[in-house]
């Protein structure tokens, strides 16, 4: 069984593509040198601490600049094999293990 619901696991691609001044995905038109520098630092940081420090600055800059508000809720999805039965989803789309069984 595979459960999918997380669409972003690493901040680099989504943030850089959406908010770096040179990105074609920057549809809101932000052009902020401090934000660009933090996005670039997060992209090339070699330790978790370096990347976290850079993305903390990104978060601060985005909060100050307020480029927009986005809301994303991925559609729940569960893939199961032929021998998995009794799969039910909670209201948030997570599988409920109680009542599942295997055959084969």
Secondary structure, DSSP 8 states (H G I E B T S, - for coil): -EEE----SSHHHHHHHHH-TT-TT-TT----HHHHHHHHHHHH-SSHHHHHHHHHHHHHHHHHH-----------EEE--TTEE--EE-TTS-EE-TT-EE--
